[in-house]
Amino acid sequence: MKALLLLPAALAFGGAGSVLFHHGPTPPRPAAVAAHTPGQRPGELRTGQAAFGDWSTDAPGVRRRITVPDLPEPHATPSSDNGADMVPRPDGVFPQAPRGFKVELFAHDLNNPRKIVTAPNGDLFVAESGANRVKILRAPDGAGAAQTTSIYAEGLRQPFGIAFYPSGPHPQWVYVANTDSVVRFPYHNGDLKAAGDAQEVVPTGIPGGGRLRGGGHWTRDLAFSPDGKTMLVSVGSHSNNDDPDTHPVEFHRADILRYTPEGAFEGVYASGIRNPVGIAFQPGTDSLWTSVNERDTLGDNLVPDYVTRVTPDAFYGWPWYYMGDHHDPRYPDAHPELAGHVTVPDVLLQPHMASLCLTFYPASGPSAAFPAEYRGMVFAAEHGSWNRARRAGYKVIMVPVQRGKAVGEYDDFLTGFVTSEGAVWGRPVGVTVARDGSLMVTDDGSNSVWRVSYVGK
């Protein structure tokens, strides 16, 4: 049993404060950029039951703190099937960012854009997972729209994670995580097409996934340790809550797996993490962080998704426990020996938001263009709920970090992907920081990439 092996060794669009640009025949809508006071995080902090909320309570700057004592009992509300009613993006409608920020449509007409990463030369690599390819978007620093697009590699299998190796200004390889393998391509800065065929690094041993509600998680993210000696691969569960003891298909799932950069398996880094979609090392540290989808069908406000530092060899509960020693009611007597050994995540998010990719904003340097209160912080994309009576998610959040640790709350940063009638036009997936310091967000609802830059004074 793998877990035992890992015991511890808004409603209005175009609101004040956003400058909205529409690339196309419609000219830009004029809007003032409101002043921003550096060092402050304005906005109401919602705690307790008010912190759960739904999409109608979202707005840039709204702050939320959810704690374990705030959680309801299982099945306090019925389980819902409330998938997104997708509609085209309404004319002139853009996402909303905090005051002082500008939102631009950087690229559109993509094919299922998911993970996005920034190459050392500034190119943006985007996994078009549905098209089984990786595309490059190129623009000069500060440009509001992509000027060159190129298919870097195709013929992949539901690609998601993308990572450059070794770290630094001159990587030699681009690694790509398919749903069931890891491959790499030889790379030199500026390549717009792969310089050679895909080389299989991990050809087998990574369980592949489908596209099933409540499970079948197919995304695989990649992260290299700062010393370059370890490659980590995130693997979500096959199911909502099947017991790995009796379901062999869950072997090496709901885990973060550890390999060498050459593909040799070294073990399980951490387990019991239902779907660790995004993983990233905190710059300047050896701390791995992850953004996680937790389980469904226990009610509207169970179980919270989360963003957390990942303790090596830690067990986070799935499927028998959640948020510490809370038994999943479907396994009331399972594994009592695990009680007291379940790690509680650092930041509890609104349940069922489908927290996907995350990135760290630079703490300093030429790419640290956002105000001081955003530097060194985590940005995470919330794809949006289906197992909730009132929608939650469909936004990008900012997770404050102090002295290397999360403070336990988060801010709504980019909202407005839901119409006033409750229909959904956009679903954030990937986040990365461009070389000029703007935040780039993929949106597989409108098949777009959004650019968020700071222009206030």
C-alpha positions as CSV (number, residue, x, y, z in Angstrom):
1,M,0.0,0.0,0.0
2,K,1.8,3.1,-1.3
3,A,0.5,5.5,1.4
4,L,2.1,3.5,4.2
5,L,5.4,3.7,2.5
6,L,5.3,7.5,2.7
7,L,4.6,8.1,6.4
8,P,6.7,11.0,7.5
9,A,10.5,10.2,7.5
10,A,-17.3,39.7,-10.4
11,L,-20.5,40.5,-11.9
12,A,-19.7,43.7,-13.9
13,F,-17.3,43.5,-16.8
14,G,-14.9,46.3,-17.6
15,G,-15.1,47.6,-14.0
16,A,-13.1,50.6,-12.8
17,G,-9.4,50.0,-12.6
18,S,-9.0,47.8,-15.7
19,V,-8.0,49.0,-19.1
20,L,-9.6,46.8,-21.6
21,F,-8.3,46.3,-25.2
22,H,-10.1,44.5,-27.9
23,H,-7.9,43.3,-30.8
24,G,-10.0,43.3,-33.9
25,P,-12.3,45.7,-35.8
26,T,-13.7,47.2,-32.6
27,P,-11.5,50.0,-31.3
28,P,-10.2,49.9,-27.7
29,R,-12.8,50.9,-25.2
30,P,-11.4,53.9,-23.2
31,A,-11.0,53.4,-19.5
32,A,-9.1,55.2,-16.8
33,V,-6.5,53.3,-14.8
34,A,-7.0,54.0,-11.1
35,A,-4.2,54.8,-8.8
36,H,-2.7,51.9,-6.8
37,T,-0.9,52.3,-3.5
38,P,2.2,50.0,-3.4
39,G,2.5,47.7,-0.5
40,Q,-1.2,47.4,0.3
41,R,-3.7,44.7,-0.5
42,P,-7.0,46.4,-0.6
43,G,-10.2,44.5,-0.3
44,E,-12.4,42.8,2.3
45,L,-11.1,39.6,3.9
46,R,-13.9,37.1,4.0
47,T,-13.6,34.4,6.6
48,G,-15.8,31.5,7.9
49,Q,-18.9,30.7,5.8
50,A,-18.6,34.0,3.9
51,A,-15.2,32.8,2.5
52,F,-16.8,30.0,0.5
53,G,-19.1,32.2,-1.7
54,D,-19.5,31.6,-5.4
55,W,-18.7,33.3,-8.7
56,S,-21.2,36.1,-7.9
57,T,-19.1,37.2,-5.0
58,D,-15.8,37.2,-6.9
59,A,-14.1,40.5,-7.8
60,P,-10.5,41.6,-8.1
61,G,-9.0,42.2,-4.6
62,V,-11.6,40.1,-2.7
63,R,-9.6,38.1,-0.1
64,R,-10.6,34.8,1.4
65,R,-9.4,32.6,4.3
66,I,-10.9,29.1,4.7
67,T,-9.8,27.0,7.7
68,V,-10.4,23.4,8.7
69,P,-12.9,24.4,11.5
70,D,-15.0,26.1,8.8
71,L,-15.7,22.8,6.9
72,P,-19.2,21.4,7.0
73,E,-20.0,17.8,7.7
74,P,-20.1,15.5,4.7
75,H,-23.3,15.6,2.7
76,A,-24.5,18.8,4.4
77,T,-25.8,19.7,1.0
78,P,-26.7,17.4,-1.9
79,S,-24.0,16.6,-4.5
80,S,-24.6,18.7,-7.7
81,D,-24.0,18.2,-11.3
82,N,-23.7,21.7,-12.5
83,G,-21.3,21.8,-15.4
84,A,-20.4,25.0,-17.1
85,D,-22.9,26.3,-19.7
86,M,-20.3,27.5,-22.2
87,V,-21.1,30.5,-24.4
88,P,-18.9,32.6,-26.8
89,R,-17.2,35.5,-25.2
90,P,-19.6,38.4,-25.4
91,D,-18.5,41.3,-27.6
92,G,-16.3,43.8,-25.8
93,V,-16.1,41.6,-22.6
94,F,-12.7,41.1,-21.0
95,P,-11.5,39.6,-17.7
96,Q,-11.2,42.0,-14.8
97,A,-8.0,42.7,-12.9
98,P,-7.2,44.9,-9.9
99,R,-6.9,48.6,-10.2
100,G,-3.8,49.7,-12.1
101,F,-3.6,46.6,-14.3
102,K,-4.3,46.3,-18.0
103,V,-5.8,43.2,-19.6
104,E,-5.2,42.4,-23.3
105,L,-6.1,39.6,-25.6
106,F,-2.6,38.3,-26.5
107,A,-3.7,35.3,-28.7
108,H,-6.9,33.7,-29.8
109,D,-8.2,30.9,-32.0
110,L,-5.9,28.4,-30.2
111,N,-6.9,24.7,-29.9
112,N,-7.4,23.7,-26.2
113,P,-4.5,25.8,-24.7
114,R,-3.4,24.4,-21.4
115,K,0.0,24.7,-19.7
116,I,2.1,27.7,-20.7
117,V,5.7,28.3,-19.9
118,T,8.2,31.1,-20.7
119,A,11.5,30.2,-22.4
120,P,14.7,32.0,-21.4
121,N,14.5,34.0,-24.6
122,G,11.0,35.1,-23.9
123,D,9.1,32.8,-26.2
124,L,5.9,31.3,-24.8
125,F,5.4,27.6,-25.1
126,V,1.8,26.5,-25.0
127,A,0.5,22.9,-24.8
128,E,-2.5,22.6,-27.1
129,S,-3.5,19.4,-25.4
130,G,-6.5,18.6,-27.5
131,A,-4.5,19.0,-30.7
132,N,-1.6,16.9,-29.3
133,R,1.0,19.5,-30.0
134,V,3.1,22.3,-28.5
135,K,2.9,25.8,-30.0
136,I,5.2,28.8,-29.6
137,L,3.9,32.4,-29.3
138,R,6.5,35.1,-29.9
139,A,6.2,38.9,-29.3
140,P,8.7,41.6,-28.4
141,D,8.8,42.4,-24.7
142,G,5.8,44.7,-23.8
143,A,3.8,43.8,-26.9
144,G,0.1,43.3,-26.3
145,A,-0.4,40.5,-28.8
146,A,1.6,37.6,-30.2
147,Q,3.2,38.5,-33.5
148,T,4.6,35.0,-34.5
149,T,3.1,31.6,-33.9
150,S,4.7,28.3,-34.7
151,I,4.0,24.6,-34.1
152,Y,7.0,23.4,-32.1
153,A,6.1,19.7,-31.9
154,E,3.1,17.6,-32.8
155,G,2.0,14.0,-32.7
156,L,2.1,14.0,-28.9
157,R,-0.4,12.3,-26.5
158,Q,-2.4,14.9,-24.5
159,P,0.7,17.0,-23.7
160,F,0.6,19.2,-20.7
161,G,3.8,19.8,-18.6
162,I,6.6,21.6,-20.3
163,A,10.0,22.3,-18.7
164,F,13.5,23.5,-19.9
165,Y,16.6,21.6,-18.8
166,P,19.1,22.5,-17.5
167,S,17.9,25.6,-15.8
168,G,19.5,28.9,-16.7
169,P,19.8,31.0,-19.8
170,H,20.9,28.3,-22.2
171,P,18.9,25.1,-21.8
172,Q,19.7,22.1,-24.0
173,W,16.4,20.3,-23.9
174,V,12.6,20.9,-23.8
175,Y,10.9,18.2,-21.8
176,V,7.2,17.5,-22.5
177,A,4.9,15.3,-20.3
178,N,2.4,13.3,-22.3
179,T,-0.4,11.8,-20.4
180,D,1.5,8.5,-20.2
181,S,5.2,9.3,-20.8
182,V,7.8,12.0,-20.7
183,V,9.7,13.0,-23.9
184,R,12.3,15.6,-24.7
185,F,13.5,17.5,-27.7
186,P,17.0,19.1,-28.3
187,Y,16.7,22.8,-27.9
188,H,18.6,26.0,-28.6
189,N,17.3,29.4,-27.6
190,G,15.0,30.8,-30.4
191,D,14.1,27.4,-31.9
192,L,10.6,27.7,-33.4
193,K,10.4,24.1,-34.4
194,A,11.9,21.0,-32.6
195,A,15.5,20.5,-33.8
196,G,15.0,16.7,-33.7
197,D,12.6,13.9,-33.0
198,A,11.1,13.3,-29.6
199,Q,13.4,11.2,-27.3
200,E,11.6,9.0,-24.8
201,V,12.8,9.8,-21.3
202,V,10.1,7.9,-19.4
203,P,8.5,5.7,-22.0
204,T,6.4,3.6,-19.6
205,G,5.4,3.6,-15.9
206,I,3.4,6.8,-15.9
207,P,-0.3,5.9,-15.7
208,G,-2.3,7.6,-18.5
209,G,-5.7,9.1,-18.0
210,G,-8.9,9.9,-19.9
211,R,-11.3,12.8,-19.6
212,L,-13.8,11.6,-17.0
213,R,-15.7,13.7,-14.5
214,G,-14.6,12.8,-11.0
215,G,-11.5,11.0,-12.1
216,G,-9.5,9.8,-15.1
217,H,-7.1,12.8,-14.5
218,W,-4.9,13.0,-17.5
219,T,-2.6,16.0,-17.0
220,R,1.0,15.4,-16.1
221,D,3.1,18.4,-15.0
222,L,6.9,18.5,-14.8
223,A,9.4,20.3,-12.5
224,F,13.2,20.0,-12.1
225,S,14.8,20.4,-8.7
226,P,17.0,23.5,-8.3
227,D,20.1,21.3,-8.3
228,G,19.0,19.7,-11.6
229,K,19.3,16.1,-10.2
230,T,15.6,15.3,-9.9
231,M,12.6,15.4,-12.3
232,L,9.2,15.4,-10.6
233,V,6.1,14.3,-12.5
234,S,2.6,14.9,-11.1
235,V,-0.1,12.2,-11.6
236,G,-3.7,12.6,-10.6
237,S,-6.0,9.8,-9.5
238,H,-7.9,7.6,-11.9
239,S,-11.1,8.0,-9.9
240,N,-12.9,10.2,-7.5
241,N,-12.3,8.1,-4.5
242,D,-11.6,4.4,-5.4
243,D,-9.5,2.6,-2.7
244,P,-6.0,1.9,-4.1
245,D,-6.0,-1.3,-1.9
246,T,-8.6,-2.9,-4.2
247,H,-8.1,-0.9,-7.4
248,P,-4.7,-1.6,-9.0
249,V,-5.4,1.1,-11.6
250,E,-4.6,3.6,-8.8
251,F,-1.0,2.4,-8.5
252,H,1.3,5.4,-8.7
253,R,-1.6,7.7,-9.0
254,A,-2.6,10.6,-6.7
255,D,1.2,10.9,-6.3
256,I,4.1,13.1,-7.3
257,L,6.7,10.7,-8.8
258,R,10.4,11.2,-8.7
259,Y,12.8,10.5,-11.6
260,T,16.3,11.4,-12.7
261,P,16.5,13.7,-15.7
262,E,17.5,10.7,-17.7
263,G,14.3,8.9,-16.7
264,A,15.3,6.5,-14.0
265,F,12.5,6.0,-11.4
266,E,13.6,7.0,-7.9
267,G,10.3,6.6,-5.9
268,V,7.3,8.6,-4.8
269,Y,8.0,12.1,-3.6
270,A,4.6,12.6,-1.9
271,S,1.3,10.8,-2.0
272,G,-2.5,11.0,-1.2
273,I,-2.7,14.1,-3.4
274,R,-5.8,13.5,-5.5
275,N,-4.9,15.6,-8.5
276,P,-1.7,17.7,-8.2
277,V,-2.3,19.4,-11.5
278,G,0.4,22.1,-11.3
279,I,3.8,21.8,-9.6
280,A,6.6,24.3,-9.3
281,F,9.7,25.0,-7.1
282,Q,9.7,28.2,-5.2
283,P,12.6,30.3,-6.7
284,G,15.7,30.4,-4.5
285,T,14.5,27.4,-2.4
286,D,14.2,23.6,-2.5
287,S,10.4,23.9,-1.7
288,L,8.1,22.2,-4.2
289,W,4.5,23.6,-4.3
290,T,1.4,22.2,-5.9
291,S,-2.1,23.2,-6.9
292,V,-4.6,20.4,-6.3
293,N,-8.1,19.3,-7.2
294,E,-9.6,17.5,-4.3
295,R,-12.5,14.9,-4.4
296,D,-16.1,15.5,-5.3
297,T,-19.6,14.3,-4.3
298,L,-19.5,15.2,-0.6
299,G,-21.4,18.4,-0.9
300,D,-21.0,21.9,-2.1
301,N,-18.3,22.9,0.4
302,L,-16.3,19.6,0.7
303,V,-13.5,19.0,0.0
304,P,-11.6,22.2,-0.5
305,D,-9.1,22.4,-3.3
306,Y,-5.7,23.6,-2.1
307,V,-2.3,25.2,-2.8
308,T,0.5,24.0,-0.6
309,R,4.2,23.4,-0.2
310,V,4.8,19.7,-0.6
311,T,6.6,18.1,2.3
312,P,8.8,15.2,0.9
313,D,7.4,11.8,1.9
314,A,4.2,13.4,3.2
315,F,0.7,11.8,2.8
316,Y,-2.2,14.2,2.1
317,G,-5.1,11.8,2.8
318,W,-6.7,10.7,-0.5
319,P,-8.8,8.6,-0.6
320,W,-9.3,7.6,3.1
321,Y,-8.8,11.0,4.8
322,Y,-9.0,14.7,4.0
323,M,-7.7,17.9,5.6
324,G,-5.9,16.0,8.4
325,D,-7.7,13.3,10.3
326,H,-11.2,13.7,8.7
327,H,-12.3,10.3,7.5
328,D,-13.9,10.2,4.1
329,P,-17.4,8.8,5.0
330,R,-17.0,6.2,2.4
331,Y,-14.1,4.7,4.3
332,P,-15.0,5.3,8.0
333,D,-12.8,2.5,9.3
334,A,-10.0,2.4,6.8
335,H,-6.4,2.6,7.9
336,P,-6.7,3.9,11.4
337,E,-2.9,3.7,11.6
338,L,-2.7,6.7,9.3
339,A,-4.5,9.0,11.8
340,G,-2.2,11.7,13.0
341,H,0.0,11.3,9.9
342,V,-2.1,13.2,7.3
343,T,-0.6,16.5,6.3
344,V,-2.9,19.5,6.2
345,P,-2.4,21.7,3.2
346,D,-1.2,25.3,3.6
347,V,-4.0,27.2,1.8
348,L,-7.6,25.9,1.6
349,L,-9.5,27.1,-1.5
350,Q,-13.2,27.2,-2.4
351,P,-14.2,23.5,-3.0
352,H,-14.5,22.2,-6.5
353,M,-12.9,25.2,-8.2
354,A,-10.5,22.8,-10.1
355,S,-7.3,24.5,-9.2
356,L,-4.9,23.9,-12.1
357,C,-1.5,25.5,-12.9
358,L,0.5,27.7,-10.6
359,T,3.5,30.0,-10.9
360,F,5.6,32.2,-8.7
361,Y,5.9,35.9,-9.6
362,P,9.5,37.1,-9.4
363,A,10.6,38.6,-6.1
364,S,13.1,40.9,-7.8
365,G,14.9,41.6,-11.1
366,P,13.8,43.0,-14.5
367,S,10.7,40.8,-14.7
368,A,9.4,42.0,-11.3
369,A,7.1,44.6,-12.9
370,F,4.1,44.2,-10.6
371,P,3.9,46.2,-7.4
372,A,5.7,45.0,-4.3
373,E,2.7,43.2,-2.8
374,Y,2.7,40.8,-5.7
375,R,6.4,40.0,-5.9
376,G,7.3,36.5,-4.7
377,M,3.7,35.5,-4.6
378,V,1.9,32.5,-6.1
379,F,-0.6,32.9,-8.9
380,A,-2.9,29.9,-9.6
381,A,-5.6,29.3,-12.3
382,E,-9.0,28.1,-11.2
383,H,-10.7,26.3,-14.1
384,G,-14.2,26.2,-12.5
385,S,-16.6,23.9,-10.8
386,W,-19.1,21.3,-11.9
387,N,-19.9,19.6,-8.6
388,R,-21.4,22.7,-6.9
389,A,-24.9,24.1,-7.0
390,R,-23.5,27.6,-7.2
391,R,-20.5,27.9,-9.5
392,A,-17.0,28.6,-8.0
393,G,-13.7,29.2,-9.7
394,Y,-13.4,30.6,-13.3
395,K,-10.7,33.0,-12.1
396,V,-7.0,33.4,-11.3
397,I,-6.1,33.9,-7.7
398,M,-3.0,35.2,-5.9
399,V,-1.7,33.4,-2.8
400,P,0.4,35.6,-0.5
401,V,3.7,34.3,0.8
402,Q,5.7,35.7,3.7
403,R,9.2,34.5,4.6
404,G,8.8,31.6,2.3
405,K,5.5,30.3,3.7
406,A,1.9,30.8,2.6
407,V,-0.1,33.1,5.0
408,G,-3.2,30.9,4.6
409,E,-5.4,33.2,2.5
410,Y,-5.8,34.2,-1.1
411,D,-7.0,37.0,-3.3
412,D,-9.2,37.0,-6.4
413,F,-6.9,38.5,-9.0
414,L,-8.5,38.0,-12.5
415,T,-12.2,37.4,-12.6
416,G,-15.1,38.1,-15.0
417,F,-15.2,34.8,-17.0
418,V,-18.8,34.2,-16.1
419,T,-21.7,36.4,-17.5
420,S,-24.2,38.1,-15.3
421,E,-26.7,35.3,-16.1
422,G,-24.2,32.6,-14.9
423,A,-23.1,31.3,-18.2
424,V,-19.3,30.7,-18.6
425,W,-17.2,32.0,-21.5
426,G,-13.7,31.5,-20.2
427,R,-11.8,28.9,-18.1
428,P,-8.3,29.7,-16.9
429,V,-5.8,26.9,-17.0
430,G,-2.1,28.0,-17.3
431,V,-0.2,30.9,-15.8
432,T,3.3,32.1,-16.5
433,V,5.3,35.3,-16.1
434,A,6.6,36.8,-19.4
435,R,10.1,38.2,-19.6
436,D,8.6,41.7,-19.4
437,G,6.8,40.9,-16.1
438,S,3.3,40.6,-17.4
439,L,1.2,37.6,-16.3
440,M,0.1,35.3,-19.2
441,V,-3.0,33.2,-18.7
442,T,-4.3,30.5,-21.0
443,D,-8.1,30.1,-21.2
444,D,-9.4,26.9,-22.8
445,G,-13.0,28.2,-22.7
446,S,-12.4,30.9,-25.2
447,N,-9.2,29.3,-26.6
448,S,-7.2,32.4,-25.8
449,V,-4.2,33.7,-24.0
450,W,-4.6,36.8,-21.8
451,R,-1.9,39.3,-20.9
452,V,-2.1,41.2,-17.6
453,S,0.4,44.0,-17.2
454,Y,0.8,46.7,-14.5
455,V,0.4,50.3,-15.8
456,G,-0.7,52.2,-12.8
457,K,1.4,54.7,-10.9
